[in-house]
Amino acid sequence: MLEIAEFISPTPSPVWRLAKQAGVDLAVGGLPSDDLRPGDAPWDLAPLTRMKANYEANGFELRVIEARPPLNKAKRGLPGRDEEIATVCTLLESMGKLGIPVWCYEWMTDFNWVRTNLATPSRGGSVVTSFDIDDVPADLTSNPPIDEEALWTNLEYFLKKVLPVAEKANVKISMHPDDPPLSPIRGVGRIMRSIDNYRRLVELVPSPMSTITLCQGNFTLMTDDLPAAIRSFGKKISFVHFRDVLGTPQRFEEAWHDAGKTDMLACMQAYRDIGFDGVLRPDHVPTVEGDSNEHAGYSAFGRLYAIGYIRGLHQAVYAS
């Protein structure tokens, strides 16, 4: 059964109370940072146990960890990658012991999501993030170029190391797409950017624990029929980011959940039809009147509209 969650940072913030007021009891969490004791690493069992207990004390059940140990050496195949991969194995073992079923990861080297404007005007004076390939700064990375096949080779090496650990721990590793799904950017290849490449991913090292984070804002830039893509991946989808955009991979802006290019109702129907059994969370909301744009795309008040919109779709689709 599809359930609605929200990203709740490990450090208490107003979002904790707002999410509860909006009826959200499931958390997508990060990694602990403020409660580390001497000798602790964020992926160790003890700090993760304390973090999970803190969520539970505030009424949240932790379903997904959406934060990663450093992995740039692993992505680039550099010396030290095995030590980085070992931290992931420790994280998966800890998650398994705590019953946290999904780890969301990505394979974007050097830089993560890229935006060229964090305050593009949107509906009613709200602001959203946007991207224009012509405005990407030349100094986005100081590392040498890397091509796509090298990234595939390094990903296969990574998966062969971590998937046996994930299987033993019963934790799904869930690949988030490149944001934007465009390659290369400033000489850096990006491989999780197309439907075909996602098919290649799930076949690369076959495992029931190798799964997909269906981030709709990225996937809708890969296909003109997102509901069909959802149906084609079926049970391989373990986690959903419910958001929308306007434009193309080269030039786009984030959209209000009811004002983008995607048929959001048809997407919700597709999740029902495939029997999706996991959590869906809103993502990349507008910054609205009275809120701060300090964390662009993740302001507090915009989430309330998104949660309400998603809950309405969910009730309509799953009641029919």
N, C-alpha and C positions, 0 to 999 in steps of 0.2 A: 504493500500500500504506500502510495506517495504521501509523504509528510512534509510540512513546512518547517524549515529551520531558519536561523539567522546567524550571521557571523558575530560572535561574541568574543571580543578580545580577552585574553587571560587576565588583564588588569581591569578591575571594575571601572565602568564609565556610565554616563547617562543611558547609553544604549541598553544596558542590562535591564533597567527599569522600564524603558519604553517597549522593549521586546515583550516583556512579561505583560505589560498593559495591553499590548496588541494580541495577546493570546498565544505567543510563541514559547514553547517549553523545550525545544530542541536546539542545541548549540553546535555550530561549526566553530572550532576553536583554533588557536595558534599553538605556539610552544611557550612554556614558562620562561620568563626573563627576570621578573622582580622577586621571585621567591627561591632563587638559587642559593644553595649553601656551599661552603668550601668543598671542592671535589666534585660538585654536581655538574653535569652537562644537561642541557635542556631536554635531550632525548632519553635520559636515564629514567629508570622506573620510579625512583623516589620523588623527584620533582613533578613528574607527570601524575603520580598518585595524588599528590597534594593539589595539583591544578584541577584534576577531575573532581576531587572532593569539594573544592571551592565552588565549581560550577553547580554541583549537586546541592550544596548548602544554600545556594541562591535560586534553586528550583529549576535548573537546567540539566538535561541529559545530554552528555557529550557524544555526538555521533560521528563526527569527522574531524580530523586534524588537517588544517589547510595552511601549513607552514613547513619549511624544509630546512634541514641542516645545509651548510655550504656545500655546493656540488659543482662549482665551475671547473675544477680540475677533472672531475669525472666526465663532464660534458665535453671537455676538450681533449680528454685522453692524456692528461699531463701527469708527471710524477706526483705522487700523493693522492691519486684518485682512489686507491684501495682503502686508504685511511678514511676518506670521505664516504665511500660506500659502506664501510664498517659502521659509521654513525647511523646510516639509514637502517642497517640491519638491527642495530640496538633499538632504534625507535620502533621498528615493526615488532620486535620481541616485546617491548614494553607495552605497546598498544594491545597486543594479543593478550597479555596477562590482565590488562584492565578492561578488556571487552570493548575496545573502540574499533569499529569495524572497517573504516575507510581512511586511507591516507591520500590526500590530493597532492600530486607533484607536477612538475613541468620540465621541459627540456629546452628552455631558452637560455642560451649562454651569454654571458657578459651583462645583459640587461634583461629586465622582465617586461612588463607591459609598457608600451611607449605611447605617449600622447604629446602633441605639440602645442595644445592650448588647454589649460585647465579651467577656463571660465568663458566658454562659448555661450552666447545668449540663447536661451530656449524659452519655452512657453511662460508667458506672464512675468517675465523678468527673472525667472530661474536661470541657473547656469549649469552647463554640462561640460564634460571633457570631450576633446575631439582630436583628430589626427589628420595631418597632411604630409604626404611623403616628401614634398618639396621643402618642408620646414624642419625636417629632422636635422639636428645639429651635427656638424662634421666631427665633433669630438665626443660622440656618444660612447665610443669605446676606444681605448688605447691599445687593445690587444690586436694581434694579427688576424687577417681574415681566416675563416674556416668554412669549408664547403659542406653541403648537405650530406654527402656520403660519409664523410668523417663523423658527422653527428650520428648517423645511423649505426656506424660501426661501434661508436662509444656507447650508444644506447643499448645495443645488443649485449655488449660486455656487462653493462650495469644490470640489465634484466636477468642475465644468467646468474649473477651473484645474489640479487635480492629476492627473486621470485621463489626460490626454494624456502627462504626464511619466511616470506609472506604466506606461503601455503601452510607451513607448519604453525604459524601464528594465527592463521585464519583471518588475515587482514588484506583487504583489497587495495591494491595500489591503483590510483585513478588519475590518468594523464589529462592535464589541462592543456587546451590548445595554445598555440602562439598568439600573442595579442599585440599588434594585428597579425592575421594569418597571411604574412607577406614575406617573401625571401628573394634576395638577401636584403638586410638593412645594414648599411654602412659596412658592407663586406662580410657580415656575419650571417651565415645560413640559418634558416629556420625550417624545421621539418614537420612540426605538428600544425599544418596549415591547410590541409585538404582532406576531403572525405576518403580519397584513395590512400593517402598516407596514414590515416587512422586505421584503415583495413590492414595496411602493411604492419602497423604497430601490433595489432592483436594477433597477427600471425607470426610475428618476429620470434618470439619465445612463447609458444602457446601455454596458457595457464588460466585456470578459472579466476585467479587473483589479478590478472592483467586486464584492467578495465578502463573506462572512459569517464572523464568529467565533461558532461555535455554543457559547455558554456555557450548559451544561445547567441550571445552577442558576437562571438567569433564564428560559430558554425553557420549562422545565417549569412555571413560574408563569404562562405565557401560554397553555398548551394542556393538555388532558387526555390527549393522545396524542402524546408527544414523538417516538417512533419514526416516526410518520407525518409529522411536521413535518420530520424529518431527510430522509426519502425525498422529500418535496415540494421541498426546496431543492436536493438532489442536488449537482451539481458546483459550485454557488455557495458551498458550504461549503469554506473554505480552512484553517481552524484550529479546534480543539476544546478547550474547557475542560470536563473531565469531573468534575462534582461534582453534589451533590444537596441538596435542602432539604425541609423539612416546613412546610406552611401555605399561606398565600395571599399575594398581593402586599402586602396591607395588614399582615399579621402572619405572620412566618415565622422559622424558625431554620435554620442550616446543619445538615447531617446527616452522619454517617459515611457513607462510600460504599456501605455495605451496609445502610443503615437509613433511607433517605429514601423519598420518595413515588414515585420513578421506577423503572421496570423497566430496570435498567442493562444486563442481558444483551440485552434487545431493542434497546436503543440501539446496542450494539456490533454486533449483527447488521445493523442498519440502515446503519451506516457501511460494513460489508462489502458490503451489497447495492448501495449507490450507487457503489461503487468509490472511496471516499474515499481520496485520495492526498495525505497531509500528516501533520502531527504533532498529537498529542493530549497534553495535559498535565493532571495533577491540579491541583485548585484548591481553596482555602478548606478546609483540613483542620482537624480538632479539635486543640487543644493538650492534650497527654497528660502523664502522670506523668514528672517529670524534665526537662520542657522549659519554656521561658519563653513567656509570653503577651505579650511585648513587641510582637511583630508579629502581632497576633491574626489567625487564619486562615492564617498563613504560617509557623507554627512548623516546626522541622526534623523532629522525630521522627514527627509525624503523617503526613508525606509518605511515609515508608517503608511504612506500612500501605496508603496509597492506591496507591502504585506497585505493590506486590505484588498488590493486589486487581485493578487494571487489567490487569496482566500475565497473571493467571489467566484473566480474561474474554477477553483478546485471544487467548491460545493456544487456548482452548476453541473460540472462534468461528471463527478463521481456520484451524484444523486440520480443521474439519468440511466 
